[in-house]
């Protein structure tokens, strides 16, 4: 298969051709020097007559493609720009071992009213051209709304991503995410600079926790950016103190997720991992991107059954079990709480969770016992009854099955450890 400068030209052309057909925009595949390799669609730089009529050399288009390709790599894999005559294009790079080797550019097109463009942008740039032909030429330029340009440029980036190496595409996506978060955080900092000094925004923090509990990723992202803006602004650039505040926020997020139904063991492990990661983060931008992903991970853990057929049923059932595990509840009780017959609920629960109802209930009760065992004043029978087990002997049998320790061994081992270890997950085994 023919290749140009190490990239697969056939695949790149195919991608550009398909995007042009779907978007109804012209596309140009160009090499690293800006020279066109292929063009698709009815209106491209090659078919545009604006440069010629305005008296500008068309070689400027190639120069702009080189510029756009470099900026696209710099700003996360896509770049929207204006050509020398004010028409809009957007471009994505095709990366090789040492950097961009080619690009796919969509456009040119208009984002403003054609008459406004002719009067305000084009006529002032004339260099002895032919004004009498410009009006007709401008009327033939495609028009695209600003919102659609954003979506189309992202779509072209995603379409071309498979042509780039996975690592390079991932780095560009990371950069896009970082720049987006920086813009939002910076806007909140700018707003704070122009306002009267305010105390820590606990209301915003509570709204963030509420969004996480309700699986509202977009809302959580907005509230998180507001909090980050306040933290970085109010601490005057003290990055170490900012990281301490983030640690406090992580604990709150973890507890919120557990309260809303996330698996306690999984959250303990994640929180421990994240607390260990924070000291290794060296910059505010990296911290913002990382924390955004942490919040999304907490949302994922909050509802581990989100992709299954009976997600709502399982979620409500899990919440009911966690709330009533210390009581004498049965499969029939839980089935009634989610408005299903016991037989059907039992089948659905087993299929979707991979665990029988009794096994899951016992697992939740064992987790409850682990906390109670930390109190040496409680007798084992009291611990068993408080967690919902009907007898000490059955409690002992189940506890050892789930943890590998008898309740007494577990208590003795934990009480010998420092307080920081008691609250950790070294001896926590998931049901």
Order of alpha helices (4+ residues) and beta strands (2+ residues): beta-beta-alpha-beta-beta-alpha-alpha-beta-beta-beta-alpha-alpha-alpha-alpha-alpha-alpha-alpha-alpha-alpha-alpha-alpha-alpha-alpha-alpha-alpha-alpha
